Amino acid sequence: MHTNTLLVTSIEDSTGKTAVTLALGRLAQQRGLDVGYMKPKGTRLQSNVGKTLDEDPMLARELLELDSEMHQMEPIVYSPTFVDGAIRGQEDPEELGAIVEEYFGELAADRDLMLVEGGGSWTTGGIVELTDVDIASRLDADVLLVAGYEQSRDLDDVVAAADAFGDRLAGVLFNGVSDAAFDDLEQQVVPFLEGRDVPVLGVLPRERDLAGVTVEDLAGELGAETVTDGDSGAYVERFLVGAMGGDAALRYFRRTKNAAVITGGDRAEIITAALEAPGVNAIILTGGHRPSPAVLGKAEQRGVPVLLVTGDTLSVVDRAEAVVNTGRARDAATIDRMSELLFDHADVDALLGPAAGDDGAGGDGDDTSDAEDAEDSDAASDDV
């Protein structure tokens, strides 16, 4: 029995790759396919020391109801310790590749579809000759490239990745596209890419619930003390470090939205500038310094939550970014919503083959094909 293999990779980390992969798994299961999952390089680690496991395979096991062993699903723990050892020559690339192939063979046995999730970006693993290009070649996988899009120069990275994957590239999926960028993407970018023989399989709109964490959740994850009342339900998607003078900081802060500013609690001019910027939804103060009552009063007046966190600014930035990157509601509700987005805005048939019948999931897709047509996925991709 032939197993179709799809590698889901991305231009950069935190593009929704896990949600897309698991949502495709759910959709494939709804079509009656027996689905397996593997993430050869574990990159989203729970810690950098001791026995570290990537959280994505654990989520896959739960949501796709798999009984595979973790060491099969994640054969390489791509931790800082591993990378340091590889640089010192302690890892054999050919041996690592053989291990990936061996476990993949075990996982793929009797499966209709194997979903392989890339680690980090598509270039991750280069030091041991296991980029996602290498993985796709070893596992004979088709490739879905997940990318964000904000401005036209973002296409440089998409074109470079498409060239690297060559004929294995099934297509590009743009995820989390803002309203402002949507028209430009559909009217200009998609025709440009398809003119270069790079199929675009979908453009998924940005959804707030999938794009960040609430201030309240962020405070809980950081163990922060909230010292002003404000909109704790506001979303934080990115972080700005306040390290410049007040005027420069204000110009910097005004160019963003759905942001949290991280700075020392003794930097009153930075805090004041952050309070003037409409796109700043929270201020995170480090170093154990509590600002003056006047500054806190202004924050209270403007309804901006101020969080006090222990630790230096750089370590708090790392912790906060980890919360946003791993806290993109990686749960069943998120995967269900991503499944709907894919159904409505992507050519799922090109990736999974024609559906086995109308399963009531909604959308405009034509789900009238017979199950036996699932092997005709190549023909479906011509309709992109």
LUMDO-628122 format. One record per residue: residue number from 1; x, y, z of N, C-alpha, C in turn; residue in one letter. Coordinates in steps of 0.02 Angstrom, whole numbers, always signed. Layout:
N
NUM,X,Y,Z,X,Y,Z,X,Y,Z,a
...
This chain:
384
1,+42,-60,+0,+0,+0,+0,+44,+62,+0,m
2,+28,+110,-46,+69,+170,-51,+44,+224,-2,h
3,+90,+253,+36,+74,+306,+82,+92,+373,+52,t
4,+43,+418,+46,+58,+486,+25,+91,+522,+83,n
5,+142,+562,+69,+178,+599,+121,+178,+673,+105,t
6,+158,+713,+154,+157,+786,+146,+199,+817,+202,l
7,+250,+853,+183,+292,+890,+230,+266,+962,+234,l
8,+248,+984,+293,+225,+1053,+303,+283,+1092,+333,v
9,+309,+1139,+294,+366,+1178,+315,+347,+1252,+315,t
10,+394,+1295,+334,+378,+1366,+338,+438,+1409,+325,s
11,+424,+1471,+307,+476,+1520,+294,+513,+1537,+359,i
12,+476,+1543,+413,+505,+1560,+478,+464,+1527,+533,e
13,+489,+1531,+593,+454,+1502,+650,+389,+1541,+664,d
14,+343,+1509,+697,+281,+1541,+721,+238,+1568,+664,s
15,+229,+1528,+612,+184,+1547,+558,+119,+1507,+559,t
16,+108,+1468,+612,+48,+1428,+616,+56,+1359,+585,g
17,+118,+1338,+577,+133,+1274,+544,+101,+1215,+580,k
18,+105,+1214,+646,+76,+1159,+684,+1,+1156,+675,t
19,-32,+1213,+681,-105,+1215,+674,-125,+1192,+605,a
20,-89,+1213,+554,-104,+1192,+485,-95,+1117,+478,v
21,-40,+1091,+503,-25,+1019,+497,-80,+977,+530,t
22,-96,+995,+592,-145,+955,+629,-216,+964,+601,l
23,-231,+1024,+576,-296,+1034,+544,-302,+993,+481,a
24,-249,+988,+442,-250,+945,+383,-260,+872,+404,l
25,-229,+854,+460,-238,+786,+485,-310,+772,+503,g
26,-342,+821,+535,-413,+814,+553,-456,+807,+491,r
27,-443,+851,+441,-483,+849,+379,-473,+783,+343,l
28,-411,+758,+343,-397,+694,+310,-434,+637,+345,a
29,-436,+639,+412,-472,+587,+450,-546,+590,+435,q
30,-573,+651,+428,-644,+658,+410,-659,+628,+342,q
31,-608,+625,+299,-616,+596,+232,-604,+520,+233,r
32,-594,+494,+293,-586,+422,+299,-515,+397,+289,g
33,-466,+442,+290,-396,+422,+281,-365,+404,+348,l
34,-321,+355,+348,-282,+336,+407,-219,+380,+407,d
35,-213,+423,+458,-162,+475,+458,-108,+462,+511,v
36,-45,+472,+492,+10,+470,+539,+45,+538,+541,g
37,+86,+548,+593,+119,+613,+604,+190,+602,+626,y
38,+234,+646,+602,+304,+645,+625,+332,+716,+623,m
39,+373,+732,+672,+412,+794,+671,+485,+775,+683,k
40,+523,+764,+628,+590,+735,+635,+636,+775,+681,p
41,+629,+842,+679,+672,+884,+721,+629,+921,+772,k
42,+635,+901,+835,+597,+934,+888,+628,+1001,+905,g
43,+592,+1055,+890,+619,+1122,+901,+581,+1162,+953,t
44,+519,+1145,+967,+480,+1184,+1015,+484,+1150,+1082,r
45,+541,+1159,+1115,+558,+1118,+1173,+531,+1148,+1238,l
46,+517,+1102,+1284,+492,+1125,+1349,+548,+1152,+1393,q
47,+608,+1129,+1382,+666,+1155,+1419,+728,+1140,+1378,s
48,+783,+1172,+1396,+846,+1161,+1359,+892,+1112,+1394,n
49,+870,+1085,+1450,+912,+1038,+1486,+872,+975,+1501,v
50,+907,+922,+1516,+873,+860,+1533,+838,+829,+1474,g
51,+788,+787,+1488,+751,+753,+1435,+699,+801,+1408,k
52,+713,+831,+1351,+667,+880,+1323,+626,+850,+1267,t
53,+563,+867,+1265,+519,+844,+1213,+484,+903,+1181,l
54,+473,+898,+1116,+437,+949,+1079,+362,+941,+1096,d
55,+328,+998,+1105,+258,+995,+1124,+212,+978,+1066,e
56,+235,+989,+1004,+192,+978,+946,+174,+904,+936,d
57,+223,+858,+938,+204,+787,+932,+157,+764,+987,p
58,+165,+792,+1047,+120,+772,+1101,+49,+795,+1086,m
59,+43,+856,+1058,-23,+880,+1039,-51,+838,+981,l
60,-9,+819,+934,-31,+778,+878,-58,+710,+903,a
61,-22,+681,+951,-44,+617,+979,-114,+623,+1008,r
62,-125,+678,+1043,-190,+688,+1077,-245,+702,+1026,e
63,-234,+751,+981,-288,+774,+938,-302,+727,+880,l
64,-251,+692,+856,-261,+645,+801,-270,+573,+827,l
65,-269,+566,+894,-281,+501,+927,-233,+448,+899,e
66,-169,+464,+904,-116,+419,+880,-87,+380,+938,l
67,-63,+319,+924,-31,+280,+977,+44,+272,+964,d
68,+71,+314,+919,+142,+310,+903,+184,+330,+964,s
69,+245,+303,+966,+291,+320,+1021,+324,+387,+1008,e
70,+338,+425,+1061,+368,+491,+1053,+437,+487,+1019,m
71,+476,+435,+1034,+543,+432,+1005,+539,+419,+929,h
72,+484,+391,+906,+474,+383,+834,+452,+449,+803,q
73,+406,+482,+836,+377,+544,+808,+428,+601,+809,m
74,+474,+599,+857,+523,+653,+864,+592,+621,+875,e
75,+623,+595,+822,+687,+559,+831,+746,+605,+849,p
76,+744,+668,+829,+799,+714,+843,+774,+771,+886,i
77,+802,+778,+945,+785,+835,+989,+834,+891,+972,v
78,+810,+939,+933,+854,+991,+906,+864,+1047,+958,y
79,+897,+1028,+1012,+907,+1074,+1068,+973,+1111,+1061,s
80,+984,+1165,+1099,+1049,+1198,+1098,+1107,+1150,+1112,p
81,+1096,+1102,+1157,+1147,+1053,+1172,+1164,+1010,+1111,t
82,+1111,+989,+1075,+1122,+950,+1014,+1160,+990,+962,f
83,+1140,+1052,+952,+1172,+1095,+902,+1246,+1104,+919,v
84,+1261,+1118,+982,+1331,+1127,+1003,+1371,+1064,+989,d
85,+1342,+1006,+1004,+1376,+943,+992,+1387,+931,+918,g
86,+1338,+949,+877,+1344,+939,+805,+1401,+982,+777,a
87,+1406,+1043,+802,+1459,+1088,+778,+1527,+1061,+797,i
88,+1531,+1026,+854,+1595,+996,+875,+1608,+928,+843,r
89,+1563,+908,+797,+1574,+846,+761,+1551,+783,+797,g
90,+1507,+792,+847,+1484,+734,+885,+1423,+699,+855,q
91,+1396,+726,+800,+1338,+696,+768,+1356,+678,+696,e
92,+1334,+620,+674,+1346,+596,+606,+1283,+609,+564,d
93,+1286,+656,+516,+1226,+672,+477,+1195,+612,+442,p
94,+1236,+568,+414,+1209,+511,+379,+1173,+464,+427,e
95,+1201,+456,+487,+1170,+413,+538,+1103,+443,+560,e
96,+1102,+509,+570,+1040,+542,+590,+986,+535,+536,l
97,+1007,+543,+473,+959,+536,+418,+931,+466,+414,g
98,+973,+416,+427,+951,+347,+426,+901,+333,+482,a
99,+911,+364,+540,+865,+356,+596,+797,+385,+578,i
100,+798,+445,+548,+735,+477,+528,+697,+431,+479,v
101,+734,+404,+430,+702,+360,+380,+674,+297,+413,e
102,+712,+269,+460,+689,+207,+492,+625,+218,+531,e
103,+623,+271,+572,+562,+284,+612,+504,+304,+567,y
104,+519,+341,+514,+466,+360,+468,+435,+297,+437,f
105,+476,+250,+419,+450,+187,+390,+404,+151,+438,g
106,+423,+152,+503,+380,+119,+553,+313,+156,+561,e
107,+317,+222,+561,+256,+262,+571,+210,+259,+510,l
108,+240,+254,+451,+201,+257,+389,+168,+191,+371,a
109,+188,+137,+404,+161,+71,+387,+84,+71,+392,a
110,+52,+52,+338,-21,+47,+335,-58,+113,+341,d
111,-22,+169,+333,-56,+234,+334,-73,+256,+263,r
112,-129,+293,+256,-145,+323,+192,-106,+387,+181,d
113,-96,+424,+236,-63,+489,+232,-16,+498,+291,l
114,+45,+519,+277,+92,+539,+330,+102,+614,+327,m
115,+89,+647,+382,+102,+718,+388,+168,+727,+426,l
116,+214,+762,+395,+280,+774,+424,+286,+849,+436,v
117,+296,+868,+499,+301,+939,+515,+375,+960,+518,e
118,+390,+1014,+483,+458,+1041,+485,+473,+1072,+553,g
119,+536,+1086,+564,+556,+1116,+628,+582,+1186,+618,g
120,+554,+1235,+655,+578,+1304,+647,+562,+1329,+577,g
121,+614,+1347,+540,+605,+1367,+470,+629,+1310,+425,s
122,+621,+1318,+360,+639,+1264,+314,+714,+1251,+312,w
123,+754,+1300,+335,+827,+1291,+335,+853,+1259,+399,t
124,+810,+1253,+451,+832,+1223,+514,+858,+1152,+501,t
125,+915,+1135,+531,+943,+1069,+522,+1001,+1066,+473,g
126,+1017,+1124,+445,+1070,+1125,+394,+1137,+1101,+419,g
127,+1152,+1111,+483,+1218,+1091,+508,+1227,+1015,+511,i
128,+1171,+979,+507,+1176,+905,+505,+1145,+878,+440,v
129,+1143,+922,+389,+1118,+903,+323,+1046,+876,+326,e
130,+1006,+907,+369,+936,+887,+376,+890,+947,+375,l
131,+901,+992,+325,+850,+1044,+315,+786,+1010,+292,t
132,+732,+1048,+287,+670,+1017,+263,+675,+996,+190,d
133,+720,+1028,+152,+733,+1004,+84,+763,+934,+86,v
134,+810,+924,+132,+841,+857,+140,+790,+806,+164,d
135,+748,+826,+213,+698,+781,+240,+649,+760,+185,i
136,+626,+809,+146,+578,+794,+92,+607,+744,+43,a
137,+671,+752,+28,+704,+706,-18,+709,+636,+11,s
138,+730,+632,+74,+738,+567,+106,+671,+530,+113,r
139,+618,+566,+125,+553,+535,+139,+508,+535,+77,l
140,+533,+560,+21,+494,+563,-41,+428,+599,-29,d
141,+433,+659,-1,+373,+696,+20,+358,+753,-28,a
142,+293,+766,-38,+271,+829,-66,+276,+881,-11,d
143,+279,+945,-30,+292,+998,+19,+240,+1053,+15,v
144,+213,+1071,+73,+171,+1131,+80,+211,+1183,+117,l
145,+220,+1241,+87,+260,+1295,+117,+212,+1346,+147,l
146,+215,+1353,+213,+173,+1402,+249,+212,+1467,+257,v
147,+180,+1522,+239,+215,+1587,+242,+167,+1641,+266,a
148,+196,+1692,+297,+157,+1752,+312,+166,+1801,+255,g
149,+128,+1855,+257,+138,+1907,+207,+116,+1975,+235,y
150,+163,+2022,+234,+147,+2090,+254,+165,+2140,+200,e
151,+220,+2127,+164,+241,+2173,+111,+275,+2134,+56,q
152,+282,+2166,-2,+305,+2130,-62,+375,+2100,-54,s
153,+418,+2131,-15,+485,+2103,-9,+487,+2037,+30,r
154,+431,+2020,+63,+426,+1954,+95,+430,+1898,+44,d
155,+418,+1914,-20,+418,+1863,-72,+487,+1837,-87,l
156,+540,+1875,-71,+608,+1850,-83,+617,+1782,-50,d
157,+595,+1777,+12,+603,+1715,+50,+560,+1659,+21,d
158,+500,+1676,-1,+455,+1626,-30,+485,+1597,-94,v
159,+511,+1641,-138,+540,+1620,-201,+601,+1576,-189,v
160,+643,+1597,-140,+704,+1558,-125,+686,+1488,-101,a
161,+637,+1484,-57,+616,+1418,-32,+585,+1376,-88,a
162,+543,+1407,-129,+512,+1370,-184,+565,+1342,-231,a
163,+616,+1382,-247,+670,+1358,-290,+706,+1299,-258,d
164,+716,+1303,-191,+753,+1250,-156,+714,+1184,-157,a
165,+648,+1187,-150,+609,+1125,-149,+594,+1099,-219,f
166,+596,+1143,-268,+588,+1122,-337,+522,+1086,-350,g
167,+525,+1029,-385,+465,+994,-406,+427,+963,-348,d
168,+458,+959,-289,+423,+930,-231,+371,+978,-202,r
169,+376,+1042,-220,+332,+1092,-191,+261,+1084,-218,l
170,+215,+1064,-174,+144,+1060,-193,+115,+1130,-200,a
171,+138,+1176,-158,+114,+1244,-162,+128,+1283,-98,g
172,+108,+1346,-99,+118,+1393,-43,+51,+1407,-11,v
173,+50,+1410,+55,-9,+1430,+93,+9,+1493,+132,l
174,-24,+1548,+117,-12,+1609,+156,-60,+1608,+215,f
175,-33,+1617,+275,-73,+1611,+336,-70,+1676,+376,n
176,-126,+1693,+408,-128,+1751,+451,-122,+1816,+414,g
177,-153,+1822,+356,-146,+1881,+314,-195,+1935,+337,v
178,-169,+1994,+350,-211,+2049,+374,-256,+2075,+318,s
179,-310,+2110,+338,-355,+2140,+289,-317,+2187,+243,d
180,-270,+2225,+272,-233,+2275,+232,-192,+2243,+177,a
181,-167,+2182,+189,-123,+2149,+140,-161,+2101,+94,a
182,-223,+2087,+110,-259,+2034,+76,-268,+2047,+1,f
183,-292,+2108,-16,-305,+2123,-86,-241,+2122,-127,d
184,-189,+2152,-100,-125,+2153,-135,-100,+2083,-148,d
185,-109,+2040,-99,-85,+1971,-105,-124,+1935,-161,l
186,-190,+1942,-159,-231,+1905,-208,-224,+1933,-278,e
187,-218,+1999,-284,-219,+2030,-350,-150,+2033,-383,q
188,-97,+2039,-342,-30,+2049,-369,+15,+1988,-357,q
189,+17,+1966,-295,+67,+1916,-275,+50,+1847,-303,v
190,-13,+1826,-297,-31,+1760,-321,-17,+1752,-396,v
191,-39,+1800,-438,-22,+1794,-509,+53,+1794,-522,p
192,+91,+1834,-484,+164,+1835,-492,+194,+1767,-478,f
193,+174,+1737,-422,+203,+1671,-403,+181,+1617,-453,l
194,+118,+1617,-471,+95,+1565,-517,+126,+1574,-586,e
195,+144,+1636,-603,+181,+1647,-665,+251,+1617,-663,g
196,+275,+1605,-603,+340,+1572,-593,+332,+1498,-577,r
197,+274,+1471,-591,+258,+1400,-578,+262,+1383,-504,d
198,+243,+1431,-461,+237,+1418,-389,+163,+1421,-371,v
199,+129,+1364,-364,+57,+1365,-350,+43,+1396,-281,p
200,-9,+1435,-276,-32,+1461,-212,-96,+1423,-195,v
201,-94,+1384,-142,-149,+1340,-125,-200,+1371,-77,l
202,-184,+1430,-52,-232,+1462,-8,-205,+1525,+22,g
203,-252,+1569,+41,-235,+1631,+77,-283,+1634,+136,v
204,-256,+1622,+196,-298,+1620,+256,-297,+1687,+291,l
205,-356,+1715,+305,-358,+1781,+338,-334,+1777,+411,p
206,-309,+1833,+433,-286,+1838,+503,-345,+1834,+550,r
207,-339,+1793,+600,-391,+1787,+650,-361,+1803,+718,e
208,-391,+1849,+751,-362,+1873,+814,-351,+1816,+864,r
209,-400,+1772,+868,-396,+1718,+918,-338,+1670,+904,d
210,-313,+1670,+842,-258,+1625,+825,-191,+1661,+823,l
211,-190,+1726,+839,-131,+1766,+825,-96,+1794,+887,a
212,-114,+1771,+946,-80,+1799,+1004,-110,+1773,+1069,g
213,-94,+1806,+1124,-123,+1789,+1189,-152,+1851,+1220,v
214,-199,+1841,+1264,-227,+1899,+1299,-177,+1924,+1351,t
215,-185,+1986,+1370,-142,+2015,+1422,-148,+1974,+1486,v
216,-209,+1953,+1502,-221,+1914,+1563,-183,+1848,+1561,e
217,-187,+1813,+1504,-150,+1750,+1498,-75,+1761,+1501,d
218,-52,+1815,+1468,+19,+1830,+1469,+44,+1843,+1539,l
219,+5,+1881,+1578,+24,+1895,+1647,+28,+1831,+1688,a
220,-20,+1787,+1677,-19,+1723,+1714,+41,+1681,+1697,g
221,+58,+1677,+1632,+114,+1636,+1610,+180,+1664,+1635,e
222,+185,+1731,+1639,+248,+1762,+1661,+253,+1767,+1737,l
223,+198,+1750,+1772,+197,+1759,+1845,+202,+1832,+1864,g
224,+170,+1875,+1824,+176,+1947,+1834,+125,+1973,+1884,a
225,+144,+2028,+1916,+97,+2064,+1959,+66,+2120,+1917,e
226,+0,+2121,+1911,-34,+2173,+1873,-49,+2231,+1921,t
227,-20,+2289,+1907,-25,+2345,+1956,-72,+2400,+1934,v
228,-101,+2394,+1873,-153,+2442,+1853,-210,+2404,+1821,t
229,-270,+2432,+1828,-328,+2404,+1794,-324,+2425,+1721,d
230,-348,+2381,+1677,-348,+2397,+1606,-383,+2341,+1568,g
231,-377,+2342,+1503,-409,+2293,+1461,-368,+2228,+1461,d
232,-382,+2185,+1509,-344,+2123,+1515,-361,+2072,+1461,s
233,-415,+2085,+1423,-434,+2041,+1369,-403,+2060,+1302,g
234,-366,+2116,+1302,-333,+2138,+1239,-280,+2087,+1219,a
235,-268,+2082,+1153,-220,+2034,+1128,-151,+2064,+1119,y
236,-101,+2023,+1134,-32,+2041,+1121,-3,+1992,+1071,v
237,+22,+2020,+1015,+50,+1978,+962,+125,+1987,+955,e
238,+152,+2044,+980,+224,+2058,+972,+248,+2100,+1030,r
239,+315,+2103,+1037,+345,+2139,+1093,+395,+2191,+1067,f
240,+394,+2248,+1099,+441,+2301,+1083,+484,+2315,+1144,l
241,+549,+2319,+1134,+594,+2333,+1190,+609,+2408,+1191,v
242,+592,+2438,+1247,+605,+2511,+1254,+675,+2523,+1281,g
243,+720,+2543,+1235,+789,+2554,+1256,+817,+2620,+1230,a
244,+773,+2661,+1200,+797,+2724,+1171,+767,+2783,+1209,m
245,+781,+2843,+1186,+754,+2902,+1218,+679,+2908,+1207,g
246,+647,+2952,+1244,+574,+2957,+1244,+545,+2973,+1176,g
247,+572,+3024,+1140,+545,+3044,+1075,+552,+2988,+1024,d
248,+611,+2958,+1021,+623,+2903,+974,+578,+2844,+990,a
249,+569,+2832,+1055,+526,+2776,+1076,+455,+2787,+1053,a
250,+430,+2848,+1059,+362,+2862,+1039,+352,+2849,+964,l
251,+400,+2872,+923,+395,+2860,+851,+395,+2784,+837,r
252,+437,+2749,+873,+443,+2676,+865,+378,+2641,+885,y
253,+351,+2661,+943,+292,+2628,+968,+230,+2642,+925,f
254,+229,+2700,+894,+169,+2719,+855,+163,+2679,+790,r
255,+216,+2644,+771,+215,+2608,+707,+190,+2536,+715,r
256,+163,+2519,+772,+144,+2449,+784,+73,+2446,+811,t
257,+49,+2384,+817,-16,+2372,+848,-15,+2305,+883,k
258,-61,+2298,+932,-66,+2236,+971,+2,+2217,+1000,n
259,+36,+2266,+1029,+103,+2254,+1055,+104,+2264,+1131,a
260,+156,+2235,+1161,+172,+2249,+1231,+242,+2278,+1232,a
261,+252,+2330,+1270,+318,+2360,+1277,+352,+2331,+1339,v
262,+413,+2309,+1331,+452,+2282,+1387,+509,+2329,+1401,i
263,+512,+2354,+1462,+566,+2400,+1480,+576,+2398,+1556,t
264,+629,+2430,+1578,+642,+2432,+1650,+592,+2476,+1686,g
265,+574,+2457,+1747,+525,+2495,+1784,+549,+2565,+1803,g
266,+614,+2578,+1795,+641,+2644,+1811,+644,+2690,+1750,d
267,+619,+2668,+1692,+623,+2707,+1630,+557,+2744,+1620,r
268,+547,+2797,+1660,+483,+2833,+1658,+467,+2862,+1590,a
269,+520,+2887,+1555,+506,+2919,+1490,+484,+2868,+1438,e
270,+510,+2806,+1443,+489,+2753,+1397,+417,+2733,+1411,i
271,+402,+2725,+1475,+334,+2705,+1495,+283,+2758,+1472,i
272,+301,+2822,+1481,+256,+2876,+1460,+246,+2875,+1385,t
273,+299,+2863,+1347,+294,+2859,+1274,+249,+2801,+1254,a
274,+256,+2745,+1288,+215,+2686,+1271,+141,+2700,+1284,a
275,+127,+2739,+1335,+57,+2755,+1351,+26,+2801,+1299,l
276,+68,+2836,+1260,+43,+2881,+1208,+27,+2844,+1143,e
277,+51,+2782,+1136,+44,+2746,+1073,-19,+2702,+1074,a
278,-64,+2712,+1027,-128,+2675,+1028,-121,+2600,+1017,p
279,-65,+2578,+987,-58,+2507,+972,-27,+2467,+1028,g
280,-10,+2500,+1084,+20,+2465,+1141,-35,+2444,+1189,v
281,-42,+2378,+1198,-97,+2351,+1239,-75,+2333,+1310,n
282,-10,+2334,+1323,+14,+2319,+1391,+85,+2343,+1397,a
283,+106,+2356,+1458,+175,+2375,+1473,+202,+2326,+1525,i
284,+258,+2295,+1509,+289,+2246,+1554,+353,+2276,+1582,i
285,+357,+2283,+1647,+413,+2316,+1679,+458,+2264,+1714,l
286,+522,+2270,+1700,+570,+2221,+1725,+615,+2251,+1779,t
287,+654,+2208,+1809,+705,+2231,+1857,+680,+2245,+1927,g
288,+617,+2232,+1940,+591,+2242,+2008,+579,+2314,+2027,g
289,+583,+2359,+1977,+572,+2431,+1992,+498,+2448,+1982,h
290,+471,+2483,+2031,+400,+2504,+2026,+400,+2578,+2007,r
291,+365,+2597,+1954,+365,+2667,+1933,+328,+2711,+1983,p
292,+333,+2776,+1973,+302,+2824,+2020,+226,+2819,+2016,s
293,+193,+2840,+2070,+119,+2841,+2069,+91,+2883,+2011,p
294,+127,+2936,+1992,+103,+2979,+1936,+100,+2939,+1871,a
295,+153,+2900,+1858,+156,+2860,+1797,+102,+2806,+1799,v
296,+95,+2772,+1856,+43,+2720,+1861,-27,+2751,+1855,l
297,-35,+2810,+1881,-99,+2844,+1876,-118,+2858,+1803,g
298,-67,+2878,+1764,-80,+2891,+1693,-99,+2827,+1656,k
299,-65,+2772,+1674,-81,+2707,+1643,-153,+2686,+1661,a
300,-170,+2697,+1724,-238,+2681,+1747,-289,+2721,+1708,e
301,-274,+2786,+1699,-319,+2831,+1664,-329,+2809,+1591,q
302,-276,+2784,+1560,-279,+2764,+1490,-302,+2691,+1481,r
303,-310,+2656,+1537,-335,+2587,+1533,-285,+2537,+1505,g
304,-220,+2551,+1517,-168,+2507,+1492,-141,+2465,+1551,v
305,-146,+2399,+1548,-120,+2359,+1603,-44,+2365,+1608,p
306,-19,+2373,+1669,+53,+2373,+1682,+70,+2311,+1723,v
307,+117,+2272,+1698,+137,+2210,+1730,+207,+2215,+1758,l
308,+217,+2194,+1819,+284,+2192,+1849,+309,+2120,+1848,l
309,+370,+2111,+1820,+398,+2045,+1812,+469,+2045,+1839,v
310,+488,+1991,+1873,+557,+1985,+1896,+602,+1965,+1838,t
311,+665,+1983,+1844,+713,+1964,+1792,+734,+2024,+1750,g
312,+789,+2015,+1713,+813,+2070,+1670,+772,+2071,+1606,d
313,+778,+2126,+1569,+736,+2138,+1510,+744,+2083,+1458,t
314,+806,+2063,+1443,+817,+2014,+1390,+787,+1946,+1407,l
315,+794,+1925,+1470,+765,+1860,+1488,+689,+1863,+1487,s
316,+660,+1920,+1506,+588,+1927,+1504,+563,+1927,+1432,v
317,+600,+1959,+1386,+582,+1958,+1315,+579,+1886,+1291,v
318,+630,+1847,+1307,+632,+1776,+1286,+572,+1738,+1313,d
319,+557,+1749,+1377,+500,+1713,+1407,+434,+1735,+1375,r
320,+427,+1800,+1365,+364,+1826,+1337,+353,+1802,+1266,a
321,+406,+1802,+1226,+399,+1779,+1156,+383,+1705,+1154,e
322,+411,+1667,+1201,+395,+1596,+1204,+321,+1585,+1220,a
323,+293,+1628,+1264,+222,+1622,+1281,+179,+1635,+1219,v
324,+194,+1688,+1182,+154,+1703,+1123,+162,+1649,+1070,v
325,+223,+1627,+1059,+235,+1578,+1005,+205,+1510,+1021,n
326,+204,+1491,+1085,+177,+1426,+1103,+105,+1431,+1127,t
327,+83,+1492,+1140,+16,+1500,+1168,-35,+1520,+1116,g
328,-20,+1507,+1052,-69,+1525,+1001,-126,+1475,+1003,r
329,-154,+1468,+1063,-212,+1425,+1072,-202,+1358,+1040,a
330,-146,+1325,+1057,-132,+1260,+1027,-174,+1207,+1062,r
331,-236,+1204,+1043,-282,+1157,+1074,-334,+1136,+1022,d
332,-381,+1095,+1043,-430,+1068,+996,-471,+1124,+963,a
333,-488,+1176,+1001,-528,+1230,+972,-491,+1265,+916,a
334,-426,+1276,+926,-386,+1309,+874,-382,+1266,+812,t
335,-371,+1201,+821,-365,+1157,+763,-432,+1153,+726,i
336,-487,+1153,+763,-553,+1154,+731,-562,+1217,+689,d
337,-541,+1275,+718,-549,+1338,+681,-503,+1339,+620,r
338,-442,+1313,+627,-397,+1311,+570,-424,+1264,+516,m
339,-456,+1210,+536,-486,+1164,+487,-539,+1201,+446,s
340,-579,+1242,+480,-630,+1281,+444,-598,+1330,+395,e
341,-546,+1364,+418,-512,+1412,+375,-482,+1378,+314,l
342,-452,+1320,+324,-423,+1284,+267,-479,+1262,+219,l
343,-534,+1238,+247,-589,+1215,+205,-617,+1272,+163,f
344,-621,+1331,+193,-652,+1388,+159,-604,+1425,+113,d
345,-539,+1425,+129,-493,+1469,+94,-433,+1434,+61,h
346,-432,+1368,+62,-374,+1333,+33,-399,+1275,-10,a
347,-356,+1254,-57,-372,+1198,-100,-352,+1133,-64,d
348,-395,+1111,-20,-381,+1052,+20,-375,+990,-24,v
349,-416,+987,-78,-413,+929,-123,-344,+920,-153,d
350,-310,+976,-168,-243,+971,-197,-194,+939,-149,a
351,-207,+945,-84,-161,+919,-33,-180,+849,-10,l
352,-246,+837,-5,-269,+774,+25,-302,+727,-25,l
353,-315,+752,-85,-354,+713,-132,-428,+730,-125,g
354,-469,+716,-175,-540,+732,-171,-573,+699,-111,p
355,-622,+733,-83,-657,+708,-24,-699,+647,-41,a
356,-711,+605,+10,-748,+543,+1,-824,+554,+1,a
357,-846,+615,+13,-917,+629,+15,-929,+690,+58,g
358,-986,+720,+53,-1000,+780,+90,-1006,+764,+164,d
359,-956,+788,+203,-958,+772,+275,-988,+828,+316,d
360,-1017,+877,+282,-1052,+929,+318,-1007,+980,+350,g
361,-943,+984,+330,-898,+1031,+362,-909,+1102,+338,a
362,-949,+1112,+286,-962,+1179,+262,-912,+1200,+210,g
363,-923,+1261,+182,-876,+1286,+132,-903,+1272,+62,g
364,-863,+1295,+11,-886,+1288,-57,-857,+1228,-92,d
365,-818,+1186,-56,-783,+1131,-90,-831,+1081,-121,g
366,-808,+1049,-174,-848,+997,-206,-828,+930,-175,d
367,-872,+904,-133,-855,+844,-95,-894,+783,-121,d
368,-904,+779,-187,-946,+726,-212,-906,+668,-241,t
369,-839,+669,-234,-799,+617,-264,-804,+552,-224,s
370,-787,+497,-257,-784,+433,-222,-719,+426,-185,d
371,-718,+384,-132,-658,+374,-92,-601,+349,-136,a
372,-618,+308,-187,-565,+280,-229,-526,+334,-267,e
373,-557,+394,-274,-523,+447,-311,-470,+481,-270,d
374,-460,+460,-207,-411,+494,-164,-341,+492,-193,a
375,-327,+441,-235,-260,+436,-264,-249,+485,-321,e
376,-303,+521,-341,-298,+566,-398,-281,+637,-377,d
377,-244,+645,-320,-231,+712,-293,-190,+753,-341,s
378,-148,+721,-382,-107,+759,-430,-151,+797,-479,d
379,-205,+763,-501,-250,+796,-549,-285,+856,-517,a
380,-301,+849,-452,-335,+905,-419,-292,+966,-416,a
381,-226,+958,-411,-183,+1016,-404,-182,+1058,-467,s
382,-204,+1028,-524,-205,+1068,-586,-258,+1122,-584,d
383,-306,+1116,-536,-360,+1164,-533,-344,+1225,-492,d
384,-283,+1226,-463,-265,+1282,-418,-264,+1347,-456,v
